[in-house]
Amino acid sequence: MTHLLHLDASARARSVSRALGARYASRWRSIHPDAGYTYRDLAAHPVPLISEGWTEICDELLRRGITEPARYPEVVHGPARRAAWAVCAPLLDELLAADTVLIATPMYNFGVPASIKAWIDQVTFPRMSLAGTRFVVVCARGGTYLPGTPRAEVEHQESYLRHFFAGHFGVTDATFITTELTNTLVDPTLASREADHQRSYAHALIQIDQLHQTDQFGELHQTERPKTATAGRTDR
């Protein structure tokens, strides 16, 4: 069954990244009215940090060469591992059930919020693969980090996620849609760039709508989707 997992991460209840994520989810659900939809607010309900029990699970999976998620429970024994598994199992189930994963994230201090990193740690296990799953990331940044700009080299939001998806999940075709210069809405020293922000935001909305118009909202690839292993700026 087609299913969308929608994650929000902004500490602000009203933010650009949340607005972009809501736009994408609304469009996606309009063309998949009978599909499944799971929403998780990682800022309002933070995922716990990984524990020693989680590390023990990963170590045992590596020792035994287990890469199929369905077999992970085989190594869950003892109080520490059972406690760790009680946290990560529901999160992992949501991820594995999704055909499309939508992540709406601000940039905090050149990277993704800690809430996203905590979620990533909880759902990532040795040599797992999500090849065939569509990842869509809508981003907001307080400044500009485009190639050729002075801060391009400290952009660790999209670059981190893109490398992570490819290196750990086997996903090399993630879609990124970004709005820049959101700090122009609050920082008087950036007021002269507000028009640039508005253009960036408008372009992001157009990109989302174009995905809808071309019917690319998380449609399954024409191949099997195994779900097994090969298995300081702010956002407004």
C-alpha positions in Angstrom: 0.0 0.0 0.0 1.3 3.5 -0.9 2.3 5.3 2.3 3.8 8.7 3.2 5.9 9.2 6.3 6.0 13.0 7.1 8.5 14.3 9.6 8.7 17.9 10.9 11.7 19.1 12.8 11.5 22.9 13.2 11.4 24.2 16.8 9.0 26.8 15.6 5.3 25.9 15.4 5.0 28.3 12.5 8.0 28.0 10.2 8.9 28.0 6.5 10.0 24.3 6.6 6.7 23.3 8.2 4.8 25.3 5.6 6.7 23.6 2.8 6.2 20.2 4.3 2.5 20.8 4.7 2.3 21.9 1.1 4.0 18.8 -0.2 1.9 16.5 2.1 -1.3 18.1 1.0 -0.5 17.7 -2.7 0.7 14.1 -2.2 -2.5 13.2 -0.3 -4.7 14.8 -3.0 -3.4 12.4 -5.6 -3.3 9.4 -3.1 -6.6 9.8 -1.3 -6.7 6.2 -0.2 -3.0 5.9 0.8 -1.6 5.6 4.2 -0.2 8.7 6.0 2.0 8.9 9.1 3.0 12.2 10.7 5.6 12.6 13.3 6.7 16.0 14.9 10.2 15.4 16.0 10.4 18.9 17.6 7.2 18.6 19.7 7.9 14.9 20.5 11.6 14.4 20.4 13.0 10.9 19.8 15.3 9.8 22.6 19.0 9.5 22.0 20.4 6.1 21.3 21.4 4.0 24.3 24.1 1.4 25.0 21.4 -1.2 24.4 21.1 0.1 20.8 24.9 -0.2 20.3 24.7 -3.8 21.6 22.0 -4.6 19.0 24.1 -3.1 16.2 27.2 -5.0 17.3 25.3 -8.3 17.5 23.8 -7.7 14.0 27.3 -7.2 12.7 28.8 -10.2 14.4 26.0 -12.5 13.1 25.8 -10.9 9.7 22.1 -10.1 10.0 20.9 -7.5 7.5 17.2 -8.3 7.1 15.1 -6.0 9.4 12.6 -8.8 10.0 15.4 -10.7 11.8 16.5 -7.8 14.0 14.4 -9.1 17.0 16.6 -12.2 17.1 19.3 -10.2 18.8 17.0 -8.4 21.2 17.5 -10.0 24.6 18.3 -8.7 28.0 16.9 -5.5 29.7 19.1 -3.0 28.0 18.4 -4.3 24.5 14.7 -4.7 25.1 14.5 -1.1 26.4 16.4 0.2 23.3 14.2 -1.9 20.9 11.0 -0.6 22.5 12.1 2.9 21.4 13.4 2.2 17.9 11.0 -0.6 16.7 8.0 1.7 16.2 10.1 4.3 14.4 11.7 1.6 12.2 8.2 0.2 11.4 7.0 3.6 10.3 10.1 4.0 8.0 9.9 0.6 6.5 6.2 1.0 5.8 6.7 4.2 3.8 7.0 4.4 0.0 7.8 8.1 0.4 9.6 9.8 3.3 9.1 13.6 3.6 11.5 15.4 5.9 10.8 19.1 6.6 13.9 20.6 8.2 15.4 23.9 9.1 19.1 24.6 9.2 20.5 25.1 12.7 24.1 26.1 13.1 25.0 24.9 9.6 23.4 21.5 9.9 20.1 19.6 10.6 18.4 19.9 14.0 19.5 17.4 16.7 15.9 16.0 16.6 16.5 14.7 13.0 19.9 13.2 13.9 18.3 11.4 16.9 15.6 10.0 14.6 18.2 8.9 12.1 20.3 7.2 14.7 17.3 5.2 16.1 16.2 3.9 12.7 19.6 3.1 11.1 21.2 -0.3 11.4 24.3 -2.0 9.9 24.1 -2.5 6.1 20.4 -1.8 5.8 19.0 -0.7 2.5 16.0 1.4 1.6 16.7 1.4 -2.1 13.4 2.1 -4.0 12.1 4.4 -1.2 11.6 8.0 -2.3 13.1 10.6 0.0 11.9 14.2 -0.3 13.5 16.9 1.9 12.2 20.4 2.1 14.7 22.8 3.7 14.8 26.3 5.1 17.9 28.3 5.8 18.4 31.6 7.5 21.2 32.7 5.1 22.4 31.6 1.7 24.6 28.6 1.2 24.3 28.1 -2.6 27.4 27.0 -4.6 29.7 30.0 -5.1 28.5 31.9 -2.1 30.9 32.7 0.8 29.1 30.2 3.2 28.8 27.3 0.7 31.6 25.3 2.3 29.7 25.2 5.7 26.5 23.9 4.2 26.0 20.7 6.2 22.2 20.3 5.8 21.5 19.0 2.3 25.0 17.7 1.9 24.9 15.7 5.1 21.5 14.1 4.3 22.4 13.4 0.7 25.6 11.6 1.7 23.7 9.8 4.5 20.9 8.5 2.3 23.4 7.2 -0.3 25.9 5.8 2.2 23.5 4.1 4.7 20.3 3.6 2.8 21.4 3.1 -0.7 19.2 6.0 -1.9 21.0 8.2 -4.4 18.0 10.0 -6.0 16.6 12.0 -3.0 14.8 15.2 -3.9 15.8 18.5 -2.1 13.7 21.7 -2.3 15.2 24.7 -0.4 14.2 28.1 0.7 17.0 30.5 1.7 17.4 33.8 3.5 14.6 33.2 6.0 16.4 35.4 8.5 15.5 38.4 6.4 12.1 38.2 8.0 13.5 39.1 11.4 17.1 40.5 11.0 17.2 44.2 10.1 20.7 43.9 8.8 19.3 41.5 6.1 16.2 43.5 5.2 17.7 44.4 1.8 17.6 40.7 0.9 14.0 40.0 1.8 13.0 40.1 -1.9 15.5 37.4 -2.6 14.0 35.3 0.2 10.5 35.8 -1.2 11.7 34.7 -4.6 13.4 31.7 -3.1 10.2 30.7 -1.2 8.0 31.2 -4.3 10.3 29.0 -6.3 10.2 26.3 -3.7 6.4 26.3 -3.8 6.5 26.1 -7.6 8.9 23.1 -7.4 6.5 21.3 -5.0 3.6 21.9 -7.3 5.6 20.8 -10.3 6.3 17.5 -8.6 2.5 17.1 -8.2 1.8 18.1 -11.8 4.3 15.6 -13.2 3.0 12.9 -10.9 6.2 12.3 -9.1 4.8 12.5 -5.6 6.4 9.3 -4.3 5.2 7.0 -7.0 6.9 3.6 -6.6 9.8 3.1 -8.9 9.3 0.4 -11.5 11.6 -1.9 -9.5 11.0 -3.9 -6.4 11.4 -1.9 -3.1 13.1 -4.6 -0.9 13.5 -2.7 2.4 16.3 -5.1 3.2 19.9 -4.7 3.8 22.6 -4.6 1.2 19.4 -3.6 4.5 24.6 29.5 13.3 21.5 30.2 11.2 17.8 29.8 12.1 14.7 28.8 10.2 11.6 30.9 10.4 
